[in-house]
Amino acid sequence: QVQLVELGGGLVQPGGSLRLSCTVSGVPFSSYAMGWYRQVPGKQRELVAQIGAGSITRYEDSAKGRLTISRDNGKSTMWLQMNDLKPEDTAVYFCNRPFTPLWPWGQGTQVIVSA
């Protein structure tokens, strides 16, 4: 069974940085494209960054230049480096495949950007 574990969230001031991690077990991680999603209460979960099995990356417009997605297939782990954080980045961040069929969601990691 696939398990997704997201870590690294926290409280950070505007302009600060965080690095989120996503560890995947139960599947051959290197074979799959992966994505980072975020969800604000009352809104749909949105895909903000994705990385292909060959490490080609794609970003949602508001993430370009501030968020960097990367992966280490040997560690079955993906990261999201978040710089110059803004209050509107406040959300719970999840990892999963960037398209259906999705795997069961992990618990996510909360990011709060506030002064």
C-alpha distance (Angstrom), angle and dihedral (degrees) to the residues before:
residue distance angle dihedral
Q1 . . .
V2 3.77 . .
Q3 3.80 116.2 .
L4 3.80 125.2 -170.7
V5 3.81 120.4 -165.2
E6 3.79 119.3 -172.2
L7 3.80 120.9 -166.9
G8 3.76 140.0 165.0
G9 3.77 106.0 66.3
G10 3.76 125.0 132.7
L11 3.77 147.5 128.1
V12 3.78 115.4 -52.1
Q13 3.78 135.1 168.2
P14 3.80 121.2 -114.4
G15 3.80 109.1 -80.7
G16 3.78 92.1 28.0
S17 3.79 130.4 119.2
L18 3.78 138.7 -123.9
R19 3.78 134.1 -179.7
L20 3.77 116.8 -146.9
S21 3.78 123.7 -162.7
C22 3.79 132.5 -157.2
T23 3.78 120.6 -165.4
V24 3.78 118.0 -165.4
S25 3.79 126.6 -159.7
G26 3.79 133.9 175.5
V27 3.82 98.0 43.3
P28 3.82 136.3 62.6
F29 3.79 94.5 -92.6
S30 3.80 95.4 -163.5
S31 3.81 91.3 62.8
Y32 3.79 95.5 60.3
A33 3.76 137.8 76.0
M34 3.80 110.9 -131.4
G35 3.76 136.7 -157.4
W36 3.78 142.9 -165.2
Y37 3.78 117.5 -133.7
R38 3.77 131.7 -175.1
Q39 3.76 132.1 -158.5
V40 3.77 131.1 -162.4
P41 3.82 117.6 -162.9
G42 3.77 110.3 -87.8
K43 3.78 94.3 16.0
Q44 3.77 135.1 91.7
R45 3.75 120.6 -96.2
E46 3.81 108.5 -99.1
L47 3.78 131.3 -157.1
V48 3.81 109.9 -124.3
A49 3.80 103.6 171.1
Q50 3.77 138.4 7.3
I51 3.77 137.2 -172.3
G52 3.76 126.4 -161.4
A53 3.77 127.0 -133.8
G54 3.81 84.9 -101.0
S55 3.82 90.9 49.4
I56 3.79 97.6 -107.3
T57 3.79 106.1 151.4
R58 3.79 135.7 -149.2
Y59 3.79 129.9 -175.2
E60 3.77 138.6 -162.3
D61 3.81 109.8 -114.5
S62 3.81 97.5 -105.6
A63 3.81 90.3 51.6
K64 3.80 97.6 52.1
G65 3.79 113.0 114.8
R66 3.81 94.2 8.6
L67 3.80 105.7 57.0
T68 3.79 125.0 54.2
I69 3.78 122.5 -169.2
S70 3.80 120.9 -158.3
R71 3.79 139.7 161.9
D72 3.80 142.0 -155.3
N73 3.80 109.1 -154.9
G74 3.80 91.9 -168.6
K75 3.80 89.1 60.8
S76 3.81 95.9 37.3
T77 3.78 85.6 -128.6
M78 3.78 136.3 130.1
W79 3.80 127.2 -167.1
L80 3.76 138.0 -158.3
Q81 3.79 114.5 -155.2
M82 3.78 107.8 -159.3
N83 3.81 118.6 -165.3
D84 3.79 133.2 175.7
L85 3.77 89.9 19.6
K86 3.79 118.8 -157.5
P87 3.81 130.7 -158.1
E88 3.81 88.4 -108.5
D89 3.82 88.8 63.3
T90 3.81 87.9 69.3
A91 3.80 106.1 120.1
V92 3.76 144.8 105.1
Y93 3.79 108.9 -82.3
F94 3.79 122.5 -145.8
C95 3.78 135.5 178.8
N96 3.80 127.3 -142.8
R97 3.74 141.2 127.6
P98 3.82 111.3 -51.7
F99 3.81 92.1 -125.7
T100 3.78 139.9 26.2
P101 2.92 138.2 -38.2
L102 3.78 88.7 56.0
W103 3.77 123.1 -163.5
P104 3.82 121.9 -123.2
W105 3.81 107.7 -71.7
G106 3.77 121.9 -109.6
Q107 3.78 123.5 -135.1
G108 3.79 93.5 -90.5
T109 3.79 127.2 -141.0
Q110 3.79 123.4 -99.6
V111 3.80 119.8 -126.1
I112 3.79 117.9 -168.9
V113 3.79 119.5 -175.3
S114 3.77 109.9 -167.6
A115 3.77 140.7 135.4
